[in-house]
Amino acid sequence: MYKKGVSILLAVLMMGLCFTQIVVAEEGQEQDILIFVQGKEMRDLNYVVEKERILVPLRALSEGFGYEVQWNQEDQSIDIEKGEDAIHMELSKVEFIANGKEKLMDIPPFVKDERTYVPLRFVAEAFGMEVTWDGENKTVIIGAYGETKDYEGELVTFTLGEHSFTLSMTAEMKEAIQWEEKEDRIDFYDALTKEKATDGASGHLYTLMLEKTPRHPVPLIVLDYVEDTYLLALAESGVEWSLALEDSEEAYTKSKALLEQCFKSYTPAIH
C-alpha cells in the first residue's frame, strides 16, 4: 500500500468489503476482524458476516463523522451522501446507483434482528477508498492516515530498517517535539517535559515501529502496510507529562496533537 492517502461511514466502508481471501468459518458468525479506517481502529461496530461479506447496521452510518444517511421507509431505500458523492441502495436488491451510475453488489442490504445491514465494499469503492485485506491478521485497512494533510512544512527523513519515509514538520512542530532514532524504533517526546521535568516524567508521546501484526494493547495508528509489515505509531498509554512542572500537561497535550497532525504528512521514500 505504502501510499498517502473521518467518518463513521469510512469505518463502515471497510466492513462492506468483499474479499475473496476471507474464509468464514460459519455463516452468520461474527469474526474477530480488526478494522482500520484512515489509520485508526474502529471498534464496537456490531458488524456481521454473511456470505463472506462484512456488513454493519445502517444506524452506524448515521452516527457519524460527516456523511449524511437517510432511510426511506416508503420504498425501503437508503441514500448516502457527502459533498458531490451520492449512493442509492434498495433493500433486498443487488443493483445500486453510485454517482448516477448503476452498479451491482453480490449481496444486497437486508434486515436482521430488526436492523438494516449494508454491505459496504461497494460504498468504499464508490467513495474512492483504497482497501487492503491482511488475511494473516484478519485485518481490513481502508484509506491512509495521511490523506488529510492540510499544511506545509519542512520535510524530515526517517529510517526504520530498510524503510525510509518523510514527515512534514512546521517550525512549531520542531519546537514542541523531540525524537530519538534507534535501530528498531523512533521515539517521539514532548520537548518541554523531556528537557525540564525533574520527577522522572519522560514526555513520551508515540513510538514508530515496524511490526508483523497491528494487534497491540495500546492505542495505535497504522501509517502504512506493505509486504506483510505494518508501520505503526504506538501511543503512550500512561501519564508521561510532569506533575511537578508547570504547564507540562498542556504542553504535552499540544505536542501530541501536533505530532498526530505531522503523521498525516507521512510519505514513503522507497516503495
C-alpha positions as YAML, in Angstrom:
chain: A
units: angstrom
residues:
- id: 1
  name: MET
  ca: [0.00, 0.00, 0.00]
- id: 2
  name: TYR
  ca: [2.67, 2.50, 1.00]
- id: 3
  name: LYS
  ca: [0.56, 5.29, -0.36]
- id: 4
  name: LYS
  ca: [-0.61, 8.62, 1.13]
- id: 5
  name: GLY
  ca: [-3.80, 8.89, 1.28]
- id: 6
  name: VAL
  ca: [-13.45, 10.86, 9.06]
- id: 7
  name: SER
  ca: [-16.11, 9.41, 9.27]
- id: 8
  name: ILE
  ca: [-18.02, 6.52, 10.70]
- id: 9
  name: LEU
  ca: [-19.01, 5.87, 7.15]
- id: 10
  name: LEU
  ca: [-15.36, 5.42, 6.28]
- id: 11
  name: ALA
  ca: [-15.20, 2.94, 9.09]
- id: 12
  name: VAL
  ca: [-18.17, 1.04, 7.89]
- id: 13
  name: LEU
  ca: [-16.98, 1.27, 4.35]
- id: 14
  name: MET
  ca: [-14.36, -1.20, 5.36]
- id: 15
  name: MET
  ca: [-16.93, -3.52, 6.65]
- id: 16
  name: GLY
  ca: [-18.72, -3.91, 3.38]
- id: 17
  name: LEU
  ca: [-15.68, -5.05, 1.56]
- id: 18
  name: CYS
  ca: [-15.82, -8.24, -0.42]
- id: 19
  name: PHE
  ca: [-12.59, -10.19, -0.04]
- id: 20
  name: THR
  ca: [-12.18, -13.42, -1.92]
- id: 21
  name: GLN
  ca: [-9.42, -14.30, 0.53]
- id: 22
  name: ILE
  ca: [-11.74, -14.20, 3.56]
- id: 23
  name: VAL
  ca: [-12.70, -17.64, 4.79]
- id: 24
  name: VAL
  ca: [-15.75, -17.50, 7.02]
- id: 25
  name: ALA
  ca: [-15.92, -20.40, 9.45]
- id: 26
  name: GLU
  ca: [-19.69, -20.45, 9.82]
- id: 27
  name: GLU
  ca: [-22.33, -18.49, 8.04]
- id: 28
  name: GLY
  ca: [-23.62, -15.53, 10.05]
- id: 29
  name: GLN
  ca: [-20.93, -15.68, 12.75]
- id: 30
  name: GLU
  ca: [-19.19, -12.50, 13.78]
- id: 31
  name: GLN
  ca: [-15.46, -12.75, 13.22]
- id: 32
  name: ASP
  ca: [-12.60, -11.27, 15.20]
- id: 33
  name: ILE
  ca: [-11.68, -8.81, 12.47]
- id: 34
  name: LEU
  ca: [-9.75, -5.60, 13.05]
- id: 35
  name: ILE
  ca: [-10.95, -2.65, 11.00]
- id: 36
  name: PHE
  ca: [-8.74, 0.39, 10.45]
- id: 37
  name: VAL
  ca: [-10.07, 3.49, 8.71]
- id: 38
  name: GLN
  ca: [-7.57, 6.17, 7.75]
- id: 39
  name: GLY
  ca: [-5.11, 4.62, 10.16]
- id: 40
  name: LYS
  ca: [-7.33, 4.33, 13.23]
- id: 41
  name: GLU
  ca: [-9.10, 1.26, 14.55]
- id: 42
  name: MET
  ca: [-12.88, 1.38, 14.55]
- id: 43
  name: ARG
  ca: [-14.44, -0.57, 17.42]
- id: 44
  name: ASP
  ca: [-17.89, -1.61, 18.63]
- id: 45
  name: LEU
  ca: [-19.43, -1.51, 15.17]
- id: 46
  name: ASN
  ca: [-21.62, -4.61, 15.59]
- id: 47
  name: TYR
  ca: [-20.79, -5.97, 12.17]
- id: 48
  name: VAL
  ca: [-21.96, -9.34, 10.90]
- id: 49
  name: VAL
  ca: [-20.53, -11.69, 8.29]
- id: 50
  name: GLU
  ca: [-22.84, -13.11, 5.64]
- id: 51
  name: LYS
  ca: [-21.71, -14.97, 2.52]
- id: 52
  name: GLU
  ca: [-18.11, -13.95, 3.17]
- id: 53
  name: ARG
  ca: [-19.09, -10.27, 3.32]
- id: 54
  name: ILE
  ca: [-18.84, -7.87, 6.26]
- id: 55
  name: LEU
  ca: [-21.92, -5.74, 6.89]
- id: 56
  name: VAL
  ca: [-22.95, -3.19, 9.52]
- id: 57
  name: PRO
  ca: [-26.23, -1.74, 10.72]
- id: 58
  name: LEU
  ca: [-27.47, 1.25, 8.78]
- id: 59
  name: ARG
  ca: [-27.60, 3.18, 12.03]
- id: 60
  name: ALA
  ca: [-23.81, 3.01, 12.26]
- id: 61
  name: LEU
  ca: [-23.64, 5.14, 9.13]
- id: 62
  name: SER
  ca: [-25.73, 7.90, 10.60]
- id: 63
  name: GLU
  ca: [-23.91, 8.15, 13.93]
- id: 64
  name: GLY
  ca: [-21.11, 9.72, 12.29]
- id: 65
  name: PHE
  ca: [-18.47, 11.89, 11.03]
- id: 66
  name: GLY
  ca: [-19.70, 13.98, 8.13]
- id: 67
  name: TYR
  ca: [-21.71, 11.59, 5.95]
- id: 68
  name: GLU
  ca: [-25.45, 12.05, 5.57]
- id: 69
  name: VAL
  ca: [-27.51, 8.86, 5.60]
- id: 70
  name: GLN
  ca: [-31.23, 8.65, 5.01]
- id: 71
  name: TRP
  ca: [-33.59, 5.67, 5.30]
- id: 72
  name: ASN
  ca: [-36.65, 5.95, 3.06]
- id: 73
  name: GLN
  ca: [-39.41, 3.84, 4.55]
- id: 74
  name: GLU
  ca: [-41.78, 4.24, 1.60]
- id: 75
  name: ASP
  ca: [-39.61, 2.44, -0.94]
- id: 76
  name: GLN
  ca: [-37.24, 0.71, 1.51]
- id: 77
  name: SER
  ca: [-34.23, 2.55, 0.13]
- id: 78
  name: ILE
  ca: [-31.03, 4.07, 1.52]
- id: 79
  name: ASP
  ca: [-29.29, 7.28, 0.43]
- id: 80
  name: ILE
  ca: [-25.68, 8.04, 1.46]
- id: 81
  name: GLU
  ca: [-24.19, 11.41, 0.57]
- id: 82
  name: LYS
  ca: [-21.13, 13.55, 1.11]
- id: 83
  name: GLY
  ca: [-20.34, 16.56, -0.98]
- id: 84
  name: GLU
  ca: [-20.91, 15.65, -4.61]
- id: 85
  name: ASP
  ca: [-20.79, 11.89, -3.98]
- id: 86
  name: ALA
  ca: [-24.06, 10.01, -3.57]
- id: 87
  name: ILE
  ca: [-25.08, 6.36, -3.33]
- id: 88
  name: HIS
  ca: [-28.62, 4.96, -3.53]
- id: 89
  name: MET
  ca: [-29.45, 1.39, -2.44]
- id: 90
  name: GLU
  ca: [-32.69, -0.54, -2.02]
- id: 91
  name: LEU
  ca: [-33.44, -3.28, 0.45]
- id: 92
  name: SER
  ca: [-33.03, -6.81, -0.98]
- id: 93
  name: LYS
  ca: [-31.75, -5.51, -4.34]
- id: 94
  name: VAL
  ca: [-28.22, -6.05, -5.67]
- id: 95
  name: GLU
  ca: [-28.50, -3.11, -8.05]
- id: 96
  name: PHE
  ca: [-27.43, 0.27, -6.66]
- id: 97
  name: ILE
  ca: [-26.57, 3.71, -8.03]
- id: 98
  name: ALA
  ca: [-23.28, 5.44, -7.31]
- id: 99
  name: ASN
  ca: [-22.89, 8.99, -8.57]
- id: 100
  name: GLY
  ca: [-25.56, 8.45, -11.19]
- id: 101
  name: LYS
  ca: [-24.17, 5.15, -12.49]
- id: 102
  name: GLU
  ca: [-25.90, 1.82, -11.96]
- id: 103
  name: LYS
  ca: [-23.73, -0.87, -10.39]
- id: 104
  name: LEU
  ca: [-24.12, -4.34, -8.91]
- id: 105
  name: MET
  ca: [-23.44, -5.80, -5.48]
- id: 106
  name: ASP
  ca: [-23.24, -9.52, -4.85]
- id: 107
  name: ILE
  ca: [-25.18, -9.30, -1.59]
- id: 108
  name: PRO
  ca: [-27.99, -6.79, -1.06]
- id: 109
  name: PRO
  ca: [-28.87, -4.80, 2.07]
- id: 110
  name: PHE
  ca: [-31.06, -6.86, 4.38]
- id: 111
  name: VAL
  ca: [-32.88, -6.80, 7.70]
- id: 112
  name: LYS
  ca: [-31.72, -9.00, 10.56]
- id: 113
  name: ASP
  ca: [-32.89, -8.82, 14.17]
- id: 114
  name: GLU
  ca: [-34.83, -5.66, 13.33]
- id: 115
  name: ARG
  ca: [-31.73, -3.93, 11.99]
- id: 116
  name: THR
  ca: [-30.93, -2.99, 8.43]
- id: 117
  name: TYR
  ca: [-27.46, -4.18, 7.38]
- id: 118
  name: VAL
  ca: [-25.49, -2.79, 4.47]
- id: 119
  name: PRO
  ca: [-22.58, -4.39, 2.54]
- id: 120
  name: LEU
  ca: [-20.11, -1.58, 2.04]
- id: 121
  name: ARG
  ca: [-17.25, -2.73, -0.11]
- id: 122
  name: PHE
  ca: [-19.22, -1.13, -2.91]
- id: 123
  name: VAL
  ca: [-19.68, 2.08, -0.94]
- id: 124
  name: ALA
  ca: [-15.95, 2.15, -0.30]
- id: 125
  name: GLU
  ca: [-15.19, 1.89, -3.99]
- id: 126
  name: ALA
  ca: [-17.82, 4.47, -4.88]
- id: 127
  name: PHE
  ca: [-16.21, 6.95, -2.48]
- id: 128
  name: GLY
  ca: [-12.73, 6.24, -3.82]
- id: 129
  name: MET
  ca: [-11.38, 4.38, -0.80]
- id: 130
  name: GLU
  ca: [-8.35, 2.13, -1.26]
- id: 131
  name: VAL
  ca: [-8.77, -1.18, 0.53]
- id: 132
  name: THR
  ca: [-6.29, -3.79, 1.78]
- id: 133
  name: TRP
  ca: [-7.07, -7.15, 3.39]
- id: 134
  name: ASP
  ca: [-4.48, -8.80, 5.65]
- id: 135
  name: GLY
  ca: [-5.65, -12.38, 5.93]
- id: 136
  name: GLU
  ca: [-2.90, -13.45, 8.33]
- id: 137
  name: ASN
  ca: [-4.01, -10.93, 10.94]
- id: 138
  name: LYS
  ca: [-7.69, -10.80, 9.90]
- id: 139
  name: THR
  ca: [-7.39, -7.06, 9.40]
- id: 140
  name: VAL
  ca: [-9.07, -4.68, 6.98]
- id: 141
  name: ILE
  ca: [-7.36, -1.38, 6.11]
- id: 142
  name: ILE
  ca: [-9.14, 1.36, 4.22]
- id: 143
  name: GLY
  ca: [-7.69, 4.70, 3.24]
- id: 144
  name: ALA
  ca: [-4.46, 6.15, 4.57]
- id: 145
  name: TYR
  ca: [-3.82, 8.23, 7.66]
- id: 146
  name: GLY
  ca: [-2.03, 10.80, 5.52]
- id: 147
  name: GLU
  ca: [-4.93, 11.52, 3.21]
- id: 148
  name: THR
  ca: [-5.94, 14.68, 5.05]
- id: 149
  name: LYS
  ca: [-2.71, 16.68, 5.42]
- id: 150
  name: ASP
  ca: [-3.62, 20.36, 5.20]
- id: 151
  name: TYR
  ca: [-0.41, 22.23, 5.97]
- id: 152
  name: GLU
  ca: [3.10, 22.74, 4.59]
- id: 153
  name: GLY
  ca: [6.35, 22.23, 6.46]
- id: 154
  name: GLU
  ca: [9.95, 21.12, 6.08]
- id: 155
  name: LEU
  ca: [10.44, 17.51, 5.02]
- id: 156
  name: VAL
  ca: [12.34, 15.42, 7.57]
- id: 157
  name: THR
  ca: [13.58, 11.97, 6.54]
- id: 158
  name: PHE
  ca: [13.41, 8.99, 8.91]
- id: 159
  name: THR
  ca: [14.63, 5.41, 8.50]
- id: 160
  name: LEU
  ca: [13.45, 2.21, 10.14]
- id: 161
  name: GLY
  ca: [15.26, -0.89, 8.93]
- id: 162
  name: GLU
  ca: [15.17, -0.71, 5.15]
- id: 163
  name: HIS
  ca: [12.16, 1.58, 5.11]
- id: 164
  name: SER
  ca: [12.68, 5.33, 4.69]
- id: 165
  name: PHE
  ca: [9.94, 7.93, 4.81]
- id: 166
  name: THR
  ca: [9.40, 11.64, 5.30]
- id: 167
  name: LEU
  ca: [7.27, 13.69, 7.64]
- id: 168
  name: SER
  ca: [6.48, 17.35, 7.01]
- id: 169
  name: MET
  ca: [7.26, 19.39, 10.13]
- id: 170
  name: THR
  ca: [6.41, 23.02, 10.74]
- id: 171
  name: ALA
  ca: [8.58, 25.27, 12.91]
- id: 172
  name: GLU
  ca: [6.03, 24.88, 15.70]
- id: 173
  name: MET
  ca: [6.23, 21.09, 15.48]
- id: 174
  name: LYS
  ca: [10.02, 21.12, 15.58]
- id: 175
  name: GLU
  ca: [9.99, 23.33, 18.65]
- id: 176
  name: ALA
  ca: [7.39, 21.26, 20.51]
- id: 177
  name: ILE
  ca: [8.54, 17.74, 19.61]
- id: 178
  name: GLN
  ca: [11.82, 15.88, 20.06]
- id: 179
  name: TRP
  ca: [12.67, 12.42, 18.75]
- id: 180
  name: GLU
  ca: [15.27, 9.71, 19.13]
- id: 181
  name: GLU
  ca: [16.01, 7.31, 16.29]
- id: 182
  name: LYS
  ca: [17.06, 3.81, 17.27]
- id: 183
  name: GLU
  ca: [17.72, 0.72, 15.21]
- id: 184
  name: ASP
  ca: [14.24, -0.73, 15.65]
- id: 185
  name: ARG
  ca: [12.13, 2.27, 16.69]
- id: 186
  name: ILE
  ca: [11.71, 6.03, 16.68]
- id: 187
  name: ASP
  ca: [10.54, 7.60, 19.94]
- id: 188
  name: PHE
  ca: [8.81, 11.00, 19.98]
- id: 189
  name: TYR
  ca: [8.62, 13.24, 23.05]
- id: 190
  name: ASP
  ca: [7.12, 16.49, 24.27]
- id: 191
  name: ALA
  ca: [10.18, 18.75, 24.29]
- id: 192
  name: LEU
  ca: [9.23, 20.79, 27.37]
- id: 193
  name: THR
  ca: [8.66, 17.76, 29.58]
- id: 194
  name: LYS
  ca: [11.70, 15.86, 28.32]
- id: 195
  name: GLU
  ca: [14.04, 18.81, 28.85]
- id: 196
  name: LYS
  ca: [12.76, 20.23, 32.14]
- id: 197
  name: ALA
  ca: [10.91, 17.57, 34.14]
- id: 198
  name: THR
  ca: [12.60, 16.63, 37.41]
- id: 199
  name: ASP
  ca: [10.17, 13.97, 38.60]
- id: 200
  name: GLY
  ca: [11.06, 11.24, 36.11]
- id: 201
  name: ALA
  ca: [8.38, 12.08, 33.52]
- id: 202
  name: SER
  ca: [9.75, 11.37, 30.06]
- id: 203
  name: GLY
  ca: [7.23, 13.25, 27.93]
- id: 204
  name: HIS
  ca: [6.96, 10.19, 25.66]
- id: 205
  name: LEU
  ca: [4.25, 10.61, 23.01]
- id: 206
  name: TYR
  ca: [4.50, 7.88, 20.36]
- id: 207
  name: THR
  ca: [6.84, 5.17, 19.15]
- id: 208
  name: LEU
  ca: [7.13, 4.26, 15.46]
- id: 209
  name: MET
  ca: [7.91, 0.60, 14.81]
- id: 210
  name: LEU
  ca: [7.74, -1.96, 12.01]
- id: 211
  name: GLU
  ca: [5.58, -4.90, 13.11]
- id: 212
  name: LYS
  ca: [4.06, -8.02, 11.58]
- id: 213
  name: THR
  ca: [0.75, -7.50, 13.38]
- id: 214
  name: PRO
  ca: [-1.40, -4.49, 14.30]
- id: 215
  name: ARG
  ca: [-2.74, -6.26, 17.39]
- id: 216
  name: HIS
  ca: [-1.41, -4.33, 20.38]
- id: 217
  name: PRO
  ca: [-2.84, -3.47, 23.81]
- id: 218
  name: VAL
  ca: [-2.17, 0.26, 23.36]
- id: 219
  name: PRO
  ca: [-3.90, 2.75, 21.03]
- id: 220
  name: LEU
  ca: [-2.14, 3.00, 17.71]
- id: 221
  name: ILE
  ca: [-2.19, 4.46, 14.21]
- id: 222
  name: VAL
  ca: [-1.45, 2.38, 11.12]
- id: 223
  name: LEU
  ca: [0.70, 4.63, 8.96]
- id: 224
  name: ASP
  ca: [1.38, 2.01, 6.30]
- id: 225
  name: TYR
  ca: [1.17, -1.65, 5.38]
- id: 226
  name: VAL
  ca: [3.28, -3.34, 2.71]
- id: 227
  name: GLU
  ca: [4.73, -6.78, 2.16]
- id: 228
  name: ASP
  ca: [3.09, -8.15, 5.32]
- id: 229
  name: THR
  ca: [4.66, -5.44, 7.50]
- id: 230
  name: TYR
  ca: [2.96, -2.56, 9.33]
- id: 231
  name: LEU
  ca: [4.43, 0.81, 10.14]
- id: 232
  name: LEU
  ca: [2.72, 1.55, 13.45]
- id: 233
  name: ALA
  ca: [2.63, 4.63, 15.63]
- id: 234
  name: LEU
  ca: [2.13, 3.22, 19.14]
- id: 235
  name: ALA
  ca: [0.69, 5.78, 21.55]
- id: 236
  name: GLU
  ca: [1.91, 6.24, 25.10]
- id: 237
  name: SER
  ca: [-0.79, 4.79, 27.33]
- id: 238
  name: GLY
  ca: [0.41, 6.17, 30.65]
- id: 239
  name: VAL
  ca: [0.82, 9.63, 32.17]
- id: 240
  name: GLU
  ca: [4.11, 10.95, 30.82]
- id: 241
  name: TRP
  ca: [3.77, 14.66, 31.50]
- id: 242
  name: SER
  ca: [5.33, 16.07, 34.64]
- id: 243
  name: LEU
  ca: [3.09, 16.57, 37.65]
- id: 244
  name: ALA
  ca: [5.74, 18.85, 39.14]
- id: 245
  name: LEU
  ca: [6.37, 21.02, 36.08]
- id: 246
  name: GLU
  ca: [4.01, 23.90, 35.42]
- id: 247
  name: ASP
  ca: [2.33, 23.78, 32.01]
- id: 248
  name: SER
  ca: [3.71, 20.28, 31.32]
- id: 249
  name: GLU
  ca: [0.28, 18.70, 30.80]
- id: 250
  name: GLU
  ca: [-0.84, 21.49, 28.49]
- id: 251
  name: ALA
  ca: [2.40, 21.32, 26.50]
- id: 252
  name: TYR
  ca: [2.21, 17.52, 26.32]
- id: 253
  name: THR
  ca: [-1.37, 17.58, 25.03]
- id: 254
  name: LYS
  ca: [-0.49, 20.18, 22.41]
- id: 255
  name: SER
  ca: [2.61, 18.27, 21.30]
- id: 256
  name: LYS
  ca: [0.61, 15.07, 20.92]
- id: 257
  name: ALA
  ca: [-1.95, 16.81, 18.70]
- id: 258
  name: LEU
  ca: [0.83, 18.37, 16.61]
- id: 259
  name: LEU
  ca: [2.54, 15.01, 16.20]
- id: 260
  name: GLU
  ca: [-0.66, 13.31, 15.10]
- id: 261
  name: GLN
  ca: [-1.10, 16.08, 12.56]
- id: 262
  name: CYS
  ca: [2.51, 15.58, 11.48]
- id: 263
  name: PHE
  ca: [1.89, 11.85, 10.96]
- id: 264
  name: LYS
  ca: [-0.71, 12.78, 8.35]
- id: 265
  name: SER
  ca: [2.13, 14.01, 6.14]
- id: 266
  name: TYR
  ca: [3.71, 10.52, 6.09]
- id: 267
  name: THR
  ca: [5.17, 9.72, 2.68]
- id: 268
  name: PRO
  ca: [7.28, 6.63, 1.91]
- id: 269
  name: ALA
  ca: [10.61, 7.46, 0.32]
- id: 270
  name: ILE
  ca: [11.04, 3.97, -1.14]
- id: 271
  name: HIS
  ca: [8.33, 1.61, -2.37]
...
